[in-house]
Amino acid sequence: MAAAANSHALTFRQDYFSDPAAWAALVALLEDTFGIDVSIQDRFGGPDPTSMPFGYFDANGVCAANFSAFSMPMMIDGRLVKVAGFQSGAVRPQWRGRGLYRDLMNRAFGWCDEQGFELGLLLTDKPALYEPYGFTILPQQKFVGAPPLETRLAGIARALSLGNAADIALIRRALGERTPVSSVFAVTAQAEMFLLNGVFDPDIRLTYLEQFDVVVAWKSDEASFQLLDIAGKTIPPLSAILSALDQRPDHVEVCFPSDRLDWPDTPATFESDISLMVRGSAAGLSGPVMLSPMAEF
């Protein structure tokens, strides 16, 4: 979109990812502000095509402030819900205190309302900042318990690498045809954050289970196993996943509602400095929920 407004000698731009220089300017803003390099997405086909960025740029093309919305359809309580996620919110120090962030949030929230998004989600360590805009904290709970009885399976479990083009293609295929990992609270389509989170956290293991044609994201230590996400047409029971991965933990933690895993669990408080916040008509969710770490944004 062409320049639409001018504020404090800055030019407002919306939907600018088709401009490589503007995308690079946002990458620089996020790296300078948060120390993260989202240009890694270029290895995976570029930024999320559903993303709608709202930003201010100076005369030299520097991105002074940004706030982005993107589409993150979800299965919630057995119903497909049109959800918007909000991310990449930042203002450079020299332009803070001028109302730029508030302006960009209002533009993004207004755009999402016009597009008919039923629900908005964001992750933040400053929840009070977003409460005036109708956001409330959605408490998260992980799902814990003893491992199920072992099921011995034949088959291949192959470690995947996000440095390998063939493995990336396999993961993208699995994500593209995935069944939501939960009918209670789970993304139905969102590949970009899965891949980006897999790069950002080196402790995450990605494994292809050939007999089920699924990709499993997980962590483990000597005593515990942590299941982060499953991408594929089917959701295997937890016993089959542990067997295929040759894991025999004393304790299991599942980081999403475990209703499709055929496993008795106990919800437990998820401790984090980051709050999941929700805005919209579906804010009254039933049952304990957790957003998979592979979908965090």
C-alpha positions as CSV (number, residue, x, y, z in Angstrom):
1,M,0.0,0.0,0.0
2,A,1.3,3.5,-0.8
3,A,2.0,6.0,1.9
4,A,-1.2,6.8,3.7
5,A,-0.3,9.2,6.5
6,N,2.5,11.3,7.9
7,S,3.2,11.7,11.6
8,H,6.2,13.3,13.4
9,A,8.1,13.3,10.1
10,L,7.4,9.6,9.6
11,T,5.4,8.0,6.9
12,F,2.8,5.4,7.6
13,R,2.8,2.2,5.5
14,Q,0.5,-0.8,5.6
15,D,0.8,-4.2,3.9
16,Y,4.4,-3.5,2.8
17,F,6.0,-7.0,2.8
18,S,6.2,-7.0,-1.0
19,D,8.9,-4.3,-0.7
20,P,12.2,-6.0,0.2
21,A,13.7,-2.9,1.7
22,A,10.7,-2.4,4.0
23,W,10.8,-6.0,5.1
24,A,14.5,-5.7,5.8
25,A,13.8,-2.6,7.8
26,L,11.3,-4.5,10.0
27,V,13.8,-7.3,10.4
28,A,16.3,-4.7,11.7
29,L,13.7,-3.2,14.1
30,L,12.9,-6.6,15.6
31,E,16.6,-7.6,15.9
32,D,17.6,-4.3,17.5
33,T,14.6,-4.4,19.9
34,F,14.3,-8.1,20.8
35,G,17.6,-9.7,19.6
36,I,15.7,-12.0,17.2
37,D,16.4,-12.5,13.5
38,V,13.1,-13.1,11.7
39,S,14.9,-13.0,8.3
40,I,15.3,-16.7,8.9
41,Q,11.8,-16.9,7.4
42,D,13.4,-16.2,4.0
43,R,14.8,-19.7,4.2
44,F,11.3,-21.1,4.5
45,G,9.7,-19.1,1.7
46,G,9.4,-15.6,3.3
47,P,7.1,-14.1,5.9
48,D,3.6,-15.3,6.5
49,P,1.5,-14.3,3.4
50,T,-1.5,-13.6,5.7
51,S,0.4,-11.1,7.7
52,M,-0.8,-7.4,7.6
53,P,2.0,-5.1,9.0
54,F,1.3,-1.5,10.1
55,G,4.4,0.6,10.4
56,Y,6.0,4.0,10.5
57,F,9.2,4.7,8.4
58,D,11.5,7.7,8.4
59,A,12.9,9.4,5.3
60,N,15.8,7.0,5.1
61,G,13.6,3.9,5.1
62,V,14.3,3.0,8.8
63,C,11.3,1.3,10.4
64,A,10.6,3.4,13.5
65,A,7.6,1.5,14.7
66,N,5.5,-1.6,13.8
67,F,2.5,-3.7,14.8
68,S,1.4,-6.7,12.7
69,A,-1.7,-8.9,12.5
70,F,-1.8,-12.3,10.9
71,S,-4.4,-15.0,10.3
72,M,-4.2,-18.0,12.7
73,P,-7.4,-20.1,12.3
74,M,-8.0,-22.4,15.3
75,M,-10.1,-25.2,16.4
76,I,-11.7,-24.1,19.7
77,D,-14.2,-26.3,21.6
78,G,-14.8,-28.3,18.4
79,R,-15.5,-25.3,16.2
80,L,-13.3,-23.6,13.5
81,V,-12.7,-20.0,14.6
82,K,-11.3,-17.2,12.5
83,V,-8.5,-15.9,14.8
84,A,-6.0,-13.1,14.3
85,G,-2.7,-13.1,16.0
86,F,-0.8,-9.9,16.8
87,Q,3.0,-9.7,16.8
88,S,6.1,-7.7,15.9
89,G,5.1,-4.8,18.0
90,A,8.0,-2.4,18.6
91,V,9.1,1.2,18.6
92,R,12.6,2.5,18.4
93,P,13.7,4.4,21.5
94,Q,14.0,7.8,19.8
95,W,10.4,7.7,18.7
96,R,8.8,6.4,21.9
97,G,6.3,8.5,23.8
98,R,4.7,10.0,20.7
99,G,1.6,7.7,20.5
100,L,2.9,5.7,17.5
101,Y,2.3,2.3,19.1
102,R,-1.2,3.2,20.2
103,D,-1.9,4.5,16.7
104,L,-0.7,1.3,15.1
105,M,-2.6,-0.9,17.5
106,N,-5.8,0.9,16.8
107,R,-5.2,0.5,13.0
108,A,-4.5,-3.2,13.4
109,F,-7.5,-3.9,15.7
110,G,-9.8,-1.9,13.4
111,W,-8.6,-3.8,10.3
112,C,-9.2,-7.1,12.0
113,D,-12.7,-6.1,13.1
114,E,-13.4,-5.1,9.4
115,Q,-12.1,-8.5,8.2
116,G,-14.4,-10.3,10.5
117,F,-11.9,-12.0,12.9
118,E,-13.9,-13.4,15.8
119,L,-11.0,-13.6,18.2
120,G,-7.6,-12.0,18.7
121,L,-4.6,-13.4,20.5
122,L,-1.3,-12.0,21.6
123,L,1.6,-13.0,23.8
124,T,3.1,-10.3,26.1
125,D,5.1,-9.6,29.2
126,K,3.1,-6.3,29.7
127,P,-0.5,-7.4,29.9
128,A,-1.7,-4.1,31.4
129,L,-0.7,-2.4,28.1
130,Y,-3.4,-4.3,26.2
131,E,-6.2,-4.4,28.7
132,P,-7.7,-1.0,27.6
133,Y,-8.2,-2.6,24.2
134,G,-10.4,-5.4,25.4
135,F,-7.7,-8.0,26.0
136,T,-7.9,-10.3,29.0
137,I,-5.3,-12.9,30.2
138,L,-6.2,-16.5,29.2
139,P,-4.5,-18.8,31.8
140,Q,-2.6,-21.6,30.3
141,Q,-2.2,-25.1,31.8
142,K,0.1,-27.9,30.7
143,F,-1.0,-31.5,30.9
144,V,1.0,-33.9,33.0
145,G,1.0,-37.5,34.1
146,A,2.7,-40.9,34.1
147,P,3.6,-42.4,30.7
148,P,1.0,-44.7,29.2
149,L,1.6,-48.5,28.9
150,E,4.2,-49.1,26.3
151,T,3.2,-50.1,22.8
152,R,5.9,-51.8,20.7
153,L,5.8,-50.7,17.1
154,A,7.9,-51.4,14.1
155,G,8.8,-48.5,11.9
156,I,11.2,-45.6,11.2
157,A,11.6,-42.5,13.3
158,R,13.9,-40.1,11.5
159,A,15.3,-37.0,12.9
160,L,14.6,-33.9,10.8
161,S,16.8,-30.9,10.2
162,L,15.7,-27.3,9.5
163,G,18.9,-26.9,7.6
164,N,17.9,-29.6,5.0
165,A,15.6,-28.5,2.1
166,A,14.0,-31.9,1.8
167,D,13.2,-32.0,5.5
168,I,11.7,-28.5,5.4
169,A,9.5,-29.6,2.4
170,L,8.3,-32.7,4.4
171,I,7.5,-30.5,7.5
172,R,5.6,-28.0,5.4
173,R,3.6,-30.8,3.7
174,A,2.7,-32.2,7.1
175,L,1.7,-28.8,8.4
176,G,-0.3,-28.1,5.3
177,E,-2.5,-31.1,5.7
178,R,-2.5,-31.3,9.5
179,T,-5.4,-32.3,11.7
180,P,-5.6,-29.9,14.6
181,V,-3.7,-31.5,17.5
182,S,-6.6,-30.9,19.8
183,S,-10.4,-30.2,19.3
184,V,-10.3,-28.0,22.4
185,F,-7.7,-25.4,21.5
186,A,-5.2,-25.7,18.6
187,V,-4.1,-24.0,15.4
188,T,-5.4,-25.5,12.2
189,A,-3.0,-23.8,9.8
190,Q,0.2,-21.9,10.7
191,A,3.5,-23.1,9.3
192,E,5.7,-20.1,9.6
193,M,5.8,-19.9,13.4
194,F,6.3,-23.7,13.7
195,L,9.4,-23.5,11.6
196,L,10.7,-20.3,13.2
197,N,10.2,-21.7,16.7
198,G,12.1,-24.8,15.6
199,V,15.1,-22.7,14.8
200,F,14.9,-20.4,17.8
201,D,15.0,-23.2,20.4
202,P,17.9,-25.6,19.7
203,D,16.5,-28.1,22.3
204,I,13.4,-28.8,20.2
205,R,13.6,-32.1,18.3
206,L,11.7,-32.7,15.1
207,T,11.1,-36.3,14.2
208,Y,9.2,-37.9,11.3
209,L,7.3,-41.0,12.3
210,E,7.0,-42.9,9.0
211,Q,4.3,-45.4,10.1
212,F,1.9,-42.5,11.0
213,D,3.2,-39.9,8.4
214,V,3.5,-37.3,11.1
215,V,6.1,-34.8,12.4
216,V,6.5,-34.7,16.2
217,A,8.1,-31.8,18.0
218,W,9.4,-32.8,21.4
219,K,12.0,-32.4,24.1
220,S,13.4,-34.8,26.7
221,D,15.9,-35.3,29.5
222,E,16.7,-38.4,31.5
223,A,13.4,-38.5,33.4
224,S,10.8,-36.5,31.5
225,F,9.4,-36.2,28.1
226,Q,7.8,-33.0,26.7
227,L,5.4,-33.2,23.7
228,L,5.2,-29.8,22.0
229,D,3.2,-30.5,18.8
230,I,2.2,-33.1,16.2
231,A,1.7,-32.2,12.5
232,G,0.0,-34.7,10.1
233,K,-3.3,-36.1,8.9
234,T,-3.7,-38.2,12.0
235,I,-2.9,-37.9,15.7
236,P,-1.3,-41.1,17.1
237,P,-1.9,-42.0,20.7
238,L,0.8,-41.0,23.2
239,S,1.8,-44.6,23.8
240,A,2.6,-45.1,20.1
241,I,4.5,-41.8,19.9
242,L,6.7,-42.7,22.9
243,S,7.3,-46.2,21.5
244,A,8.2,-44.9,18.0
245,L,10.6,-42.4,19.6
246,D,12.0,-45.1,21.9
247,Q,11.3,-43.0,24.9
248,R,10.7,-44.4,28.4
249,P,10.3,-41.4,30.7
250,D,9.2,-41.3,34.3
251,H,7.0,-38.2,33.6
252,V,5.2,-36.7,30.6
253,E,4.2,-33.1,29.9
254,V,2.0,-32.3,27.0
255,C,2.0,-28.6,25.9
256,F,-1.5,-28.6,24.3
257,P,-4.9,-30.1,25.4
258,S,-4.4,-33.8,25.2
259,D,-7.9,-34.9,24.2
260,R,-6.7,-36.7,21.1
261,L,-3.8,-38.6,22.7
262,D,-5.8,-41.4,24.5
263,W,-4.0,-40.7,27.8
264,P,-5.3,-39.8,31.2
265,D,-3.7,-36.5,32.3
266,T,-3.8,-33.9,35.0
267,P,-3.9,-30.2,34.2
268,A,-1.2,-28.2,35.9
269,T,-0.4,-24.5,36.0
270,F,1.9,-23.4,33.3
271,E,4.4,-20.9,34.8
272,S,5.7,-18.2,32.5
273,D,6.6,-14.5,32.4
274,I,4.7,-14.3,29.1
275,S,0.9,-14.0,29.2
276,L,-1.5,-15.3,26.5
277,M,-4.2,-12.6,26.0
278,V,-7.5,-12.9,24.2
279,R,-9.8,-10.3,22.7
280,G,-13.2,-11.0,21.1
281,S,-16.5,-12.9,21.4
282,A,-15.0,-16.3,22.1
283,A,-13.2,-15.1,25.2
284,G,-15.2,-17.5,27.4
285,L,-13.4,-20.7,26.6
286,S,-14.3,-23.9,28.4
287,G,-11.8,-26.2,29.9
288,P,-8.0,-25.8,30.4
289,V,-6.0,-24.7,27.4
290,M,-2.5,-24.2,26.3
291,L,-1.1,-22.8,23.0
292,S,1.5,-25.2,21.6
293,P,5.0,-23.7,21.9
294,M,5.4,-24.4,18.2
295,A,2.6,-21.9,17.5
296,E,4.0,-19.1,19.8
297,F,4.4,-15.8,18.2
